[in-house]
Amino acid sequence: MSVIKPSLAKGTRDFSPVEMVKRNFIYDTIKTVFKKYGYAEIQTPSFENLSTLTGKYGDEGDKLIFKILNSGEFLKDAKKKSFDFAEEENSNKLISLISEKALRYDLTVPFARYVVMHQHEITLPFKRFQVQPVWRADRPQKGRYREFYQCDVDVVGSESLLNEAEFILIYNEALSRLGLKDFSIKINNRKILSGIAEIIGKPDLIIDMTVAIDKLDKIGLDGVSKELLERGFTEADLEKLRPVILLEGTNEEKLASLKEVLASSETGLKGVTEIEQVFEYVNGLIAYSLPLTAKLELDITLARGLNYYTGCIFEVKTNEVAMGSIGGGGRYDDLTGMFGLKDLTGVGVSFGADRIYDVLEELNLFPASAEVGTKVLISNFDSEAEKYALPILQQFRTAGISAELYPSSAKLKKQMAYADAKKIPYVILIGGDEMESGALTLKDMQSGEQKKLSALAILDLLK
């Protein structure tokens, strides 16, 4: 049998013990903030029915759904039909025959499905968070993976814009706790974008417009203009759009300008009013806490090209590292309606945990505590020392201190190399003198300092 060279699928990664400690630091920090604001955790399956996911993310999103091949002799049905594979319609028919399941693309659509299926068990407003992996058939690059974790927090059954304001505070607190000092929370409203499409006489091209202007920071104004022309807009339309897309000034100045521009659009003005209400809530809340670390910015070019957003939308970017967005979300008034439950509004945001990890790693922001697994290693010189160490080992563990006893008697150099490799900060040396006196030798692996202490004193020190 030939030997297969081990390899990873593109866009995926293994995580070492050190990396997992750091990742859990991120998850635990974010979960603590979620719980503080009254959210409870749920989980949904890794894969859903393909019909559950299709049509929820726009044409571009649908192409990135990882489909799962049906098991069994799925070709029997396919062979009964004649397909012209040059036609996309027939290709889609074939997909429906050979694939009925797909890995989840995000956590929001499965959450909407969960709400509909459990509507008689949950209490509205229903506030939940989820920390699970999602999959996208995207092109892997820096900060973009095919398998990655999302940390989602959503509330359904509440129209209050207080929820949007609290999500701004959740982003601000969680990212500040993680050590970020310079980041922006961008906010817009899809009603404002709909209003803009109305005043230029192209309400039916709202999706085309939002998909194009959402790429402003990637392809620039010329690139956006070219794409809009290709999507059915005219030069006259672009003349009206450009001043809005390039809107500058403070949040208050931008809102004042939008009121003038959107004076003839009831939908657009409603979007402006909603943004004003969110800012009012934020200002009211932070009056009783620390000021925002984040830069809160109204950004008219923010579109988040997902079809299900209907109100406020968010995106978070760090200004300390060249990285895409590290969070985003928005309000979706009709998402559960796709599954038969009408008139249930929802709003939620997501943290991009994998990108946040890369940012913290690049900025060296992980605290020392996030790099420690085992806190103390007890040496093992012989069977007598091993027997003496066992009750001490369990005493430490009972007190909540992660501790190891080196599993076999070995040369001290080998045991110290083990502690170094695992970045264990302390080593307890137990030899004949220590067993006789009860004063154990504690070595600080960073400073090299050694001191004689009782097991109880070492316990107190490590706690």
N, C-alpha and C positions, 0 to 999 in steps of 0.2 A: 504494500500500500504506500502510495506516495505521500510525502510530508507536505501538509498545507501550511504555507507561511501565514501566520496570524496577522490580521489587519482589521481596521475599523471601517465601518461604512462612512462615506463622506458626510461631513456635517454632524458627526457624533463624537463624543469624548468619553474616556474613562475618568473617574474621579478618585484620587488617592485619599488615604486617611486624612492627610493634612488639608487637602482641598475640601473634604467633607466637613471638617470642623469649621472651616471658614464659611462654607455655604450654609451650614446650619446656623452660624452666627447671623447671617443675613435673614434667613427665614424666621428665626426666633425673634429678632428685633422687629421685623415687619409684623409678625403675628401678634406680638405684644401690643403694638399700636392699634391693630385692627380690633383686638378684644377690648381695648380701652374705650373705643367708640361704639361698643355694643354689638359687634359682629361675631357670629359663630361659624365654626368650620364644617364644611361638607366635603365629600369627594364623589366624583362620577367616573364611569369606566373609561379606560384608555381609548376605546373605539366606540363609535356610534354607528347607527344605520346611515348609509351614504345619503339617503333622502333627508335625514335630519340636518346635515351640514350643507348640502348643495343649495345654492341660491341665496345664501345668507351673507356672503362676503364680496359680492360683485364678481364680474367676469374674471378679473385678474386673480382674485382670491380663490375662486373655484378651481383654477388651474393648479394651485399649489396644495390642494388637498391630497394627502397620501391615501390612495385607495388600497384596500386589502383584497387579494385574489380569493374568490370562493374556493373552498376545499371541495374535494370530490371530482367527479367527471363533468366539470362545468362546460366542456366543449361540446357535449352531446347536443345541447340546445342551440349553441352557437352554430354548429355545422348544418342545422336544419334551415338556416336562413342564409340568404345571399347578401353580402355586404360590399358596397363600393367604398373602400377605405379612403378614397380621396375626398369623400363627403363627410364633413364633421358630424352631420346629423346621424349618419349610419355608424360612425365611430362611437358616438354617445350611446347608441342602441346596443352596440357590442359590450361597452363598459357595463351597462345595466344588466347584461346577461352573465358576465364573469366576475362582477364585483358588486356586493350589496352592503359592504361595511367599509369604514374608513377611520384612520386614526384622527383623533380630534384636532382641529385646526386652532382652536382657542378654548377658553373656559366659559365664555359668555353664552354661546348658543347651547352647549350642553346644560348650562344653568337654567336657561329659559325652558328647555325641555323638562328638566327636573321640576321646576315650579309648576308646570302644567300637570305633570303626572302626580305630584304630591300636593295639589292645591287644597285638598280637604284635610291635610295633616298640618300644614304650616299656618302660622299666624302672620297676618299682614299688618304693617309693613314687615317684610321678611328680609333680614340683613344677614348675609352670609359671606364667608371668604373661602377661597380655595388656593392651595399651593400644590400644583401638579404639573407634570410635563405635557407639552403639546408638540405637534409635528407639522412641518411645512416643507413641501418639495421645492425649496428655494435653492438658489446658488450659494454655496457656503463662501463666506468671506469674514474679515475681521468683525467680530461682534454680531455675526449672523450665523446661526446654526440651524440644522434641519430638525434637531431635537433639542428643546430647551424648556426651561421651567417658567411658568407664569405665576404670579401672586395676585390673584384677583379679589376684589372686594366690591360687592353689589348690594343694592337695596331695591326691592320691587314692591309696588303697592303704595307708593308715596310720591305725590307731585311736588312736595316742598323743595324749594331751591336751597333750603338749609343743608340738604344732603350734598349738593354740589360744593357748597362752602366748606363742609366738613371734609370732603375728599381733598380739597386744597390743603387743609390743616394736617390731614393724615400723611400726604406726600411730604409736607414740610417737616413734620416731626420725625417720620421714619427715616428720611434721607439725612436729616441733621444728626440723628442718633447714630447713623452709620458713618458719620464723619465728613460728609460733603458740606462744603462751605459756600460754593458758588454754583448755583443751579437755577434754572428758570422753569416756572410752571406757566405754560402758555394755555390760554383759554380762548375759545370762539363759540359761536352758536350756529348750528346748521340753518336756523330760521333766517339769520343774517345773510347767509350764502344764498338761500332760496330767494330772499328779497332782492339781492343783487341780480340774480338770474331773471327775476320778474321785471326789474326796471330797464333791463336791456332787451326785453321782449323774447327771452329764450328760457322760459320756465321748464320746458320739456327737456332742456339740455343741462339740468342742474347736476346730474351725476358726472357728465363729461367735463363740466366746468370744475367741479370739486376735485376730481382725479387729477386734472392738469395743474391747478394752482397749488395743490398739495406738494408738488414736486419743485416749488420755487427755489428752495435752498439747495436742491441737487442740480437742476438744469438751468437756473437763472431765468430772468424775465424773457429773454429772447427765446429760450427753449419752451417756456410756457406759452408764449404768444404763438409760436409755430404749431405746438400741439393743439391749441384752441382753434386755430384756423383749419387744421386737419379734421377737427371734430365738429365743424359746422358753424363756427363763429365767423363774423366778418371783421374787417378792419375798423368799421364804425363801432362795433361791439367792443373791440379791444381798446378804442379810445376812451370809452366809458369805464372800462374795467381797470385800466392801468392805475389811475389815481387812487382807486379803492385798494387795489393789491399793494400799492406802495405807501399806504397810509402811515404817517409817522406822528410822533408826539407822545404825551402821557396817555394813560388809559382814559382819563377824563376827556382829553382833547380828541382822541379817536372816537369816543362815544358821541361827542358833540357833532363831529363831522359826519358820522354815520346817520345821525338823526336827520341831517339836512339831505344827505344823498338818498336815504330811504323814505323820505317824507310821503311818497306816493304808494308805499308798500306796507300794508298792515302787518303782514307776516314778518317782514324785515324789522319793523319797529318793535314787534313783540320780542324778537330776539335781542334787541338792544336793551329793552326793559328787563329781560331775564338776566343779562350780564350785570346790569346795574344792581339788581337785587342780590345777586351772588356776592358782589363786591361789598354791599352793605352788610350782609351777614358776616363776611370775613372780618371786616373792620370792627363789627360788634363783638365778635368772638375774641379777636386778638387784643381787644382793649383790656381783657382780664387775664392775659398771658403774655409771654415773651413776643416781641415783634417777629414777623416772618423772616426766616433766613433766606427763603427763596425770593427771586424776582418774579412777581406776578404780572404777567404781560398779556394784554389783549392782542391777539395776532389774527388778522383777517385772512391771512393765507393758510392758516391751519384748517385743513378740511377733513383729515382722517378718512381716506377713501373707502370706508365701509358703509354699505347701503343702509344698515339698520339704525344709524344715529339720526336723531330728530331734533335735539335741543343743544344744550351745552356740550362742548367737546374739549378734551384736555390733551396736552402732550408735555412731557417733562424731559429736559435736556440738561446735562452737566456742561458747564462752561470751562471745566478744568482739564478735560481730556477730549480729544477728537473721537467722538462716538455718536452714533445715532441716538434716537430717543430711548430713554430708560424707563418710560412709563407713558401711559395714555389711556383714554377711555371717553365716556360720554353718556348722554341720555338716549334711551331707545324706547319710544312710546308704543311701538307696535310689534316688538320682537316676539312676545308670547302669542300674539295673534296669529303668527305663522303656524302655531301648533293648536289653534282652536280656542285659545283663551283671550278674548278681546278686552280692550280698554284697561289693560294693566300696565301702567308705566313703570319704567325701571331706569336706574342709572348706576354706573359702575366704572371703576378704573383698575388698571393693572400695573404691576411693577415688573419690569424685565430683569429677573434675578440674575440671569447669566451675564447680561451687560453690566449690571451693577457690580457683580463680582470682578469683572475685568477692570472696571473703573477703580474700585478699591485696591485692587492688586497693583495697578499702574501708579496710583498715588500713595501706595504704602500706608493705607489707612486701617488695615486690620489690626486690632489691638493684640497685644501679646497673649491675652487670655484666649483669643480665637485661634491661636496656633498651638495651644497646649492640649495634648490628649492625656497621657499618663502624667501625673504630677510628681510622683516619687517612685524610684526603683529601689528595691531592697536587694542587696548583694547576696550571693549564694556561694560560700566557700567550701562547705562540706555538709554532710548529712546532719551533723549536730547543729550547725548554724541554721540550716534550713528548717529544722524542727523548732528552733528557738524563734525564728522569724514568722512562722505561720500565724500565731495569735496576734502579733503586731500588724501583720498584713490585713487581717480581717477587722482589726480595731480601726484602722485607717478607713477601710471601705465602708464600715458601718457609720463612720462619721461623715461620709459623703466625699472622701478624698480618693481620687482615682490612683490606685497603687498596683504595682506589679512586684512579684518576687521572681528574680531571674530563675528560669525553670530547671537549671542544672548547675552543678558546681563547675566553674570554669576559671581561667586566669582572669585577674582583675582587669587587665587591659581589654580583654574581649567584652567584659560586662560594661565597662565604661564606653567602649565604642558603640555598643548597643544603645546606651542612654543618649549618646551624642546623636546617633542617627535618627532616633525618635524624638529628639529635642526635649527629653525629659529634664526638667530643671533641677531636680534634687535626687541624690543617691544616698542611701543609708548603708554604711559599711558595718557589718557585724562579724567580728572575729572573736577569738578567745577572750581578749581583754574586755571587750564590750559585753560579752555574755556574763563574765564574772562580776563586773562593776554595775551593769545595768545602764551605763552611760553610752549611748550609741553615737557613732560618728556620722554627722550629717554634712554632706558635701554639696555646696552650691556650684552647679556645673558651669554657670556663667562667669562667676568671679573666681572660682577655684578655692574659695574660702572653706575651711573645715572647722566644725565645732562639736564638742561633746555635749549631748543633751539626752534626757530621758525620753522614752517613747511618748509620754504624755506631753512633754514640752515641745517635741517635734510636731505632735498633733496640733497643739495650739498655734504654733508658728505657721503651719501650712494652711490652717483654717482661716 
